[in-house]
Amino acid sequence: MQDEVNTKVVAIAIKGGRITAEVLKKALAKFIEEIEKAEKQASQPKTYRGKQSIKHLVEQNAAISNIEVTDGNIKSFERTANKYGIDYALKKDTSEQPPRYLVFFKGRDVDVMTQAFKEFSAKTVKQKEKQSLKQKLSRSREQSKVQHKEKVKVKTKDRGVEL
């Protein structure tokens, strides 16, 4: 059997006036520490947060639930979901017209998800009830025109001398 020999060349740059054995030892220790930290991070699977693919959601070994949403403005839901720290995945079902959206999330996040949907739906209802800025401007213009017509300009000149 033949042993494989791997050789690597490493370049370390040290800024300093005088490089002593102690400075070199500290630099090499720091270098080894960084290598070990990088290896430790590589061995741990990356955990995804917030919006992610269904594949990444399934890899987290948690029961998955879903909710059907028909709202075309699903992008505005992301802000609320991030506020509550929900890990979710969106899937667009184009087989129907209009397309519907499925929001997949972890089973343990059910209570948090329902609260987030309540807040999201309340926010959208409030936005629909709220008048747009254009409507407010046109209404105020009409009111100012009406007030302007009602004003009667009265000019009185008093040229008499009073004693």
Protein Blocks (a to p, Z undefined) as FASTA:
>chain_A
ZZdddddddddddddfbdcfklmmmmmmmmmmmmmmmmmmmmpccddehjddfklmmmno
pacdddddfbfklmlmmmmmmmnopacdddddfkbccddddddddfklmmmmmmmmmmmm
mmmmmmmmpccfklmmmmmmmmmmmmmmmpccdddddfbdcZZ
